[in-house]
Amino acid sequence: MAEGERQPPPDSSEEAPPATQNFIIPKKEIHTVPDMGKWKRSQAYADYIGFILTLNEGVKGKKLTFEYKVSEAIEKLVALLNTLDRWIDETPPVDQPSRFGNKAYRTWYAKLDEEAENLVATVVPTHLAAAVPEVAVYLKESVGNSTRIDYGTGHEAAFAAFLCCLCKIGVLRVDDQIAIVFKVFNRYLEVMRKLQKTYRMEPAGSQGVWGLDDFQFLPFIWGSSQLIDHPYLEPRHFVDEKAVNENHKDYMFLECILFITEMKTGPFAEHSNQLWNISAVPSWSKVNQGLIRMYKAERQKNSGLPEDEGGAYSD
C-alpha cells in the first residue's frame, strides 16, 4: 500500500516476483537509544507509517457496513483468524491460584508457534513461498507474549506489519484497503479481545489511566477517521452510553469504547482519562490528527509506551 505499490494489479496472481526480492527472518535490531534514530530514519519505518496513513485515508467517512470488495486473499486471512479463534475454544483456561495470566494461553500460543508458517502458507501463493518464514514471524509476534502472558500496542503493531508485508509482496492489493481494516483487522480485534478475556492477559507496557488504552491504538486512529464529517456524532458523544450502544457496530472507535466499559468499572473519566480528555476535542478530524501524532511518537520510541500526550491536539 506504499506508493511503490500503487500499480495496476497483474493479470495473474501467479506472476513471478521481482528477481531482486529477498527474504530474511526478522530479528530484533533496536538495542540502544541510538538504534531508535536508525529506526526512525529507516525505509521500514517510512513504509509502516505510510501503510497506516494510507488505510486511514481509505476508511475516512465510511461505516463498517460500507460495501467493499473482498478478494480471495482477504477471505484467506479471515479464515486464518477464524482458526486462531477456534483454537481458543479448544484450549479452555486452567484452574490456577492467580486470577490473571492464565497459563492455558501458553498452550494456545505453542499451537500457533508450531503452525504459523503453515497458516501463512494458506494465504501466500506458492511462487512466494520463500516469504512465508519471514512473514510468519510477524503473525506470531502479533498475539501477545507467552512468557509474560500479556498483550499491548507493540503486538498490535506486529499484526499491522504482517499486513504491510503482505501488501509489499503483492498478496494484498490497493483495492483491498477497506477490507484490510474493516474485515481483516476488525476480525483480528475480535480474536484479540477474546484472548484477553479468556486468558485474563495483562496489558503490556500500560500507562494505566494515563495511557490511551490498555491494549489497542490503531482502531482509535482508523475509527476516528471513519467518523470524520459525521452528520451528528461528535467526539463528545463517545462518552455517552446511549450513543455508543446505538452506533458501535458501525464504527471501530465506538466498539473500542464499548469494550473498555465492559472491562472496567467506575467513572470513565477516572479509568480512561486520556480518552475522556479527547472527548473535548471539537472535531473528529482533529482527534484523528492528534492520534496520528501520538502514534508516531509511540512507534518512534518502539517501546509500546506513548510519549507525553499533552500536546497532541495543539495546533
Backbone hydrogen bonds, N-H to C=O, Kabsch-Sander energy under -0.5 kcal/mol:
donor,donor_aa,acceptor,acceptor_aa,energy
5,E,2,A,-2.6
6,R,3,E,-1.6
7,Q,5,E,-2.5
15,E,12,S,-1.6
21,Q,18,P,-1.7
22,N,20,T,-0.5
31,H,29,E,-0.8
35,D,32,T,-0.5
36,M,32,T,-0.8
36,M,33,V,-1.4
37,G,33,V,-0.8
37,G,34,P,-0.5
38,K,34,P,-1.4
39,W,35,D,-2.0
40,K,36,M,-2.4
41,R,37,G,-1.7
42,S,38,K,-0.6
42,S,39,W,-1.1
46,A,42,S,-1.7
47,D,43,Q,-2.9
48,Y,44,A,-2.6
49,I,45,Y,-2.7
50,G,46,A,-2.3
51,F,47,D,-2.2
52,I,48,Y,-2.2
53,L,49,I,-2.5
54,T,50,G,-2.3
55,L,51,F,-2.1
56,N,52,I,-2.0
57,E,53,L,-2.1
58,G,54,T,-1.9
59,V,55,L,-1.7
60,K,57,E,-0.9
61,G,225,S,-2.1
62,K,59,V,-2.2
64,L,250,D,-2.2
66,F,63,K,-1.7
71,S,69,K,-0.5
75,E,71,S,-2.1
76,K,72,E,-2.2
77,L,73,A,-2.0
78,V,74,I,-2.2
79,A,75,E,-2.2
80,L,76,K,-2.0
81,L,77,L,-2.2
82,N,78,V,-2.4
83,T,79,A,-1.8
84,L,80,L,-1.7
85,D,81,L,-2.1
86,R,82,N,-2.4
87,W,83,T,-2.2
88,I,84,L,-1.2
89,D,85,D,-1.5
90,E,86,R,-1.7
91,T,88,I,-1.3
101,G,200,R,-3.0
102,N,199,Y,-2.6
105,Y,102,N,-2.0
106,R,103,K,-1.1
107,T,103,K,-0.8
108,W,104,A,-2.1
109,Y,105,Y,-3.1
110,A,106,R,-2.2
111,K,107,T,-1.4
112,L,108,W,-1.6
113,D,109,Y,-3.1
114,E,110,A,-1.8
115,E,111,K,-2.1
116,A,112,L,-2.1
119,L,115,E,-2.5
120,V,116,A,-2.7
121,A,117,E,-2.1
122,T,118,N,-0.7
122,T,119,L,-1.1
123,V,120,V,-1.6
124,V,120,V,-2.2
128,L,125,P,-1.9
129,A,126,T,-1.7
131,A,128,L,-2.3
132,V,129,A,-1.3
135,V,131,A,-2.6
136,A,132,V,-2.7
137,V,133,P,-0.8
137,V,134,E,-0.7
138,Y,134,E,-0.7
138,Y,135,V,-0.7
139,L,135,V,-1.2
140,K,136,A,-2.3
141,E,137,V,-1.9
142,S,138,Y,-0.5
142,S,139,L,-1.2
143,V,140,K,-0.7
145,N,150,D,-2.6
146,S,144,G,-0.5
149,I,145,N,-1.9
150,D,145,N,-0.9
151,Y,202,E,-2.2
155,H,152,G,-0.8
156,E,152,G,-1.7
157,A,153,T,-2.3
158,A,154,G,-1.4
159,F,155,H,-1.5
160,A,156,E,-1.9
161,A,157,A,-2.6
162,F,158,A,-2.1
163,L,159,F,-2.2
164,C,160,A,-2.5
165,C,161,A,-2.7
166,L,162,F,-1.8
167,C,163,L,-1.7
168,K,164,C,-2.4
169,I,165,C,-1.9
170,G,167,C,-1.1
171,V,166,L,-1.8
172,L,166,L,-1.7
176,D,173,R,-2.0
177,Q,174,V,-1.6
180,I,176,D,-2.5
181,V,177,Q,-1.3
182,F,178,I,-3.1
183,K,179,A,-1.8
184,V,179,A,-2.2
185,F,180,I,-3.0
186,N,181,V,-1.3
187,R,183,K,-1.0
188,Y,184,V,-2.5
189,L,185,F,-2.4
190,E,186,N,-1.7
191,V,187,R,-2.2
192,M,188,Y,-2.7
193,R,189,L,-2.6
194,K,190,E,-1.8
195,L,191,V,-2.3
196,Q,192,M,-2.8
197,K,193,R,-2.2
198,T,194,K,-2.9
199,Y,195,L,-2.5
201,M,196,Q,-1.1
202,E,149,I,-2.0
204,A,151,Y,-2.3
205,G,203,P,-0.6
206,S,203,P,-0.5
210,W,207,Q,-1.7
211,G,208,G,-1.6
220,F,217,F,-1.4
221,I,217,F,-1.3
222,W,218,L,-2.7
223,G,219,P,-1.7
224,S,220,F,-1.8
225,S,221,I,-1.8
226,Q,222,W,-1.9
227,L,223,G,-1.0
228,I,225,S,-1.3
230,H,227,L,-1.9
234,E,232,Y,-0.6
237,H,234,E,-2.2
238,F,235,P,-1.4
239,V,236,R,-0.8
240,D,237,H,-2.0
241,E,239,V,-0.7
244,V,240,D,-2.2
245,N,241,E,-2.6
246,E,242,K,-1.9
247,N,243,A,-1.1
247,N,244,V,-0.6
248,H,244,V,-1.8
250,D,247,N,-1.7
251,Y,247,N,-1.0
255,E,251,Y,-1.8
256,C,252,M,-2.2
257,I,253,F,-1.9
258,L,254,L,-2.4
259,F,255,E,-2.1
260,I,256,C,-2.2
261,T,257,I,-2.3
262,E,258,L,-1.6
263,M,259,F,-1.7
264,K,260,I,-2.1
270,E,267,P,-1.3
271,H,267,P,-1.9
272,S,268,F,-2.3
273,N,209,V,-0.6
274,Q,209,V,-1.0
274,Q,211,G,-0.5
276,W,272,S,-2.3
277,N,273,N,-2.3
278,I,274,Q,-2.0
279,S,275,L,-1.6
280,A,277,N,-1.5
281,V,278,I,-2.1
287,V,283,S,-1.9
288,N,284,W,-2.9
289,Q,285,S,-2.3
290,G,286,K,-2.5
291,L,287,V,-2.5
292,I,288,N,-2.1
293,R,289,Q,-1.9
294,M,290,G,-2.2
295,Y,291,L,-2.6
296,K,292,I,-2.6
297,A,293,R,-1.9
298,E,294,M,-2.0
299,R,295,Y,-2.8
300,Q,296,K,-2.1
301,K,297,A,-1.5
302,N,298,E,-2.0
303,S,298,E,-0.8
312,A,309,E,-1.7
314,S,311,G,-1.3
